[in-house]
Amino acid sequence: MIEGLFSPMHLILVLAIVMIIFGPGKLPELGNALGKAVQGFKNAASEAEKSVNPTTETKTETKTIAHQ
């Protein structure tokens, strides 16, 4: 049997609670908002990484040029 946090029974329980609280009409809006939040977090993380380590991009370009 699958055990742990992401077992099917836990996921069904969480989905049932979300359906009770928000209703089926709000789920697409919640999914869209969650997707935008994750995308914004990824963009911010990549921008922060570029500002901390700006030479990463030039190293990849150098490797690409060297392999050609």
C-alpha positions as CSV (number, residue, x, y, z in Angstrom):
1,M,0.0,0.0,0.0
2,I,1.2,3.5,-0.8
3,E,2.0,5.4,2.4
4,G,3.1,8.9,3.0
5,L,1.9,12.4,2.4
6,F,0.7,12.0,-1.2
7,S,-1.2,8.8,-0.8
8,P,-4.4,8.6,-2.8
9,M,-6.7,8.8,0.3
10,H,-5.0,12.0,1.5
11,L,-5.3,13.6,-2.0
12,I,-9.0,12.7,-2.1
13,L,-9.6,14.1,1.3
14,V,-7.9,17.4,0.4
15,L,-9.8,17.6,-2.8
16,A,-13.1,17.0,-1.0
17,I,-12.3,19.8,1.6
18,V,-11.4,22.2,-1.2
19,M,-14.7,21.4,-3.0
20,I,-16.7,22.0,0.1
21,I,-14.9,25.3,1.0
22,F,-14.7,26.9,-2.5
23,G,-17.2,25.0,-4.6
24,P,-16.8,23.8,-8.1
25,G,-17.3,27.2,-9.7
26,K,-14.2,28.8,-8.1
27,L,-11.8,25.9,-8.8
28,P,-10.7,27.2,-12.2
29,E,-10.0,30.6,-10.8
30,L,-8.0,29.1,-7.9
31,G,-6.0,26.9,-10.4
32,N,-5.2,29.9,-12.5
33,A,-4.1,32.0,-9.6
34,L,-2.0,29.2,-8.3
35,G,-0.3,28.7,-11.7
36,K,0.5,32.4,-11.9
37,A,1.9,32.4,-8.4
38,V,4.2,29.5,-9.2
39,Q,5.3,31.1,-12.5
40,G,6.0,34.4,-10.7
41,F,8.0,32.5,-8.0
42,K,10.1,30.8,-10.7
43,N,10.7,34.0,-12.5
44,A,11.8,35.7,-9.3
45,A,14.1,32.8,-8.4
46,S,15.8,32.9,-11.8
47,E,16.2,36.7,-11.6
48,A,17.7,36.4,-8.1
49,E,20.1,33.7,-9.3
50,K,21.2,35.9,-12.2
51,S,21.8,38.8,-9.9
52,V,23.8,36.7,-7.4
53,N,25.8,34.9,-10.1
54,P,25.9,36.9,-13.3
55,T,28.8,34.9,-14.7
56,T,26.7,31.7,-15.1
57,E,25.3,32.9,-18.4
58,T,28.7,33.8,-19.9
59,K,30.2,30.4,-18.8
60,T,27.4,28.6,-20.8
61,E,28.0,30.8,-23.8
62,T,31.7,30.1,-23.6
63,K,31.1,26.3,-23.5
64,T,28.7,26.6,-26.5
65,I,31.2,28.5,-28.5
66,A,34.0,26.1,-27.6
67,H,32.0,23.1,-28.7
68,Q,31.2,24.6,-32.1
